[in-house]
């Protein structure tokens, strides 16, 4: 049986290793609960409180003895996030909120254990003596000498115990015992992935050269955000592509009758006339499969456009660029990135005009900076010097400028370009060097960014790439400021890319009772009793209320058809302004100005079940998220404990006014009926995700909101039209 530890209010300790104080903020939407799991193993049946705790947990590890309970599970117990309630189970020992550090990173610390590493000269006997003097017990002796996982002493706090150990002269460091949750990186199973140091460099030796850890574009981290969409197309204007290559063919765009061969007047076939184009295509968007390599954007499409790079005409290259622009204009639902891993001997008006036209039509154009080892501000390299293109220099396995790479103030970014392993014709692979190999890393990244958010402009995509690079000046002292903003970082770029929230109006319902006042409430119930026989299966329902003098019924609507399944008339509640459902009870906020009350009703009959006092104001918006309410008094949003009405924190309503709130999939939806706008914030940090005006004709209003996370449907009530609109939402 684990000992009960102190419930601390300050979360900080001195980090002896870095010689810095570490401070954390509690994220009370997630709690780590330590379990007396060994005692649970012998039980056939768990008590109700333990069953509820485990059922409401998002992650449970019985072997390690913890459960992570997260706000937002509508079927969880209403007090699931309150520490005292969490510990009511005999098998729950201690709890601690998840912690946010100084950099905004989220940590999951065990509430009653920590780790300590003693100096190498400290014997095991002495280490155990020190541990005993602190009244700690050894949970595990790690394999590393002098490294232990220890229990926090009874009635002591985790952070104060860590701080005490870090003051001891024989301790190298002490820190919280931390759970790594969902830390697995997406690492593809392509057989030659280890050779792709540009995507993930862990210091491996590739083609006889040992690299430097993290001198890469962090592709594996980026792939946790996005791996590409078929309607984001990388046009490879090059020597052609082996479209039958097993690592490319599934990503090749269908050609149809289109002429993709700009090197010939007699053939439409864009098959590679050499090896260069196939190599470039593999780096940009090679297929994610179990063979060979993988590209930066492995689920995007490749459009192979063949030009002659040895004795061809620049006008044909201009034609190829213009062709992509024409495709972009004709296919508004697609997004296009052009990769050009080639140069010209000087300015060419046809190519320049084609580039400018492409950019004007929302196409990202990427060019290699060139391989002459020149400063292109002094010796211009065309077309890389054109401001409309992203000019790419090459780096090696140690983040140094490749010896051959051009550089200069007109370079925009750098990317891996030495010992790059990729596809070549005939189902083969090879290493190549050049800024030609660096450019498709950037083109692939542009495709990933657009895959995450297709509403961005080409300039926004470009700015994200340029503003999220890793600074490599320290490794290139002779080229400071001449390798663009730095070496691209796909992870940072994808993290900086805003969400793309799409919505589509599916249908509308009529109100079962027309509004005769100034407020409307709406919420979605996953499973609620609609039949008088208790054992009759529960159903999903839209719970709806709208003002009518002397009578405010709560209607249970079929969420598919809008038909009324039943209605209840809660007693003495004719001024409800909003509704929410927490899996057990219906709650309604009182809309009378200054009332400041949330009423609680039983799910089937609507009878009164209690109330809590909340900040005064019109309760126009209300949603239950785990153990909390998010409650709107129009100008301000309050996060309130459901158990006692305590305000945890508050913030201004997005856009200045909020008349309705919904929650689902980790997002909060706020409705402003003054302008018909829905604003979406991420629950974990209240960061802005998106906003949009609800579809339809004026007046556009958002008087009630409900969200069905199981079907990604957002319900919007408009009390002027007495209609409920159903929107399909996609993140």
Buried (B, 14 or more C-beta within 10 A) or exposed (E): EBBEBBEBEEBBBBBBEEEEEBBBEBBBBBBBBBBBBEEBEEEEEBEEBBEBBBBBBBBBBEEEBBBBBBBBBBEBBBBBBBBEBBBBBBBBBBBBBBBBEEEEEEBBBBBBBBBBBBEEEBEEEBBEEBBEEBBBBEBEBEEEEBBBBBBBBEEBBBBBBBBBBBEBEBBBBBBBBBBEBEEEEEBBEBEBBBBBBBBBBEEBEBEEEEBBEEBBBBBBBBBBBBBBBEBBBBBBBBBBBBBEBEBBEBBBBEBEEBBBBBBBEEEBBBBBBBBBBBBBBBBBBBBBBEBBBBBBBBBBBBBBBBBBBEEBBBBBBBBBBBBBBEBBEEEEEBBBBBBBBBBBEEEBEBBBEBBBBBBEBBBBBBBBBBBBEBBBBEEBBBBBBBEBBBBBBBBBBBBBBBEBBBBBEBBBBBBBBBBBBBBBBEBEBEBBBBBBBBBBBBBBBBBBBBBBBBEBEBEBBBEBBBEBBBEBEEBBEEBEEBBBBBBBBBBBBBBBBBBBBEBEEEEBBEBBBEBEBBBBBBBBBBBBBBEEEEEEEBBBBBBBBBBBEEEBBBBBBBBEEBEBBBBBEBEEBBBBBBBBBBBBBBBBBBBBEEBBBBBBBBBBEBEBBEBBEBBBBBBBBBBBBBBBBBBBBBEBBBBBBBBEBEEEEBEEBBBEBBBBBBBBEBBBBBBBBEBBBBBBBEBBEBEEBBBBEBEBEEEBBBBBBBBBBEBBBBBBBBBEBBBBBBBBBEB
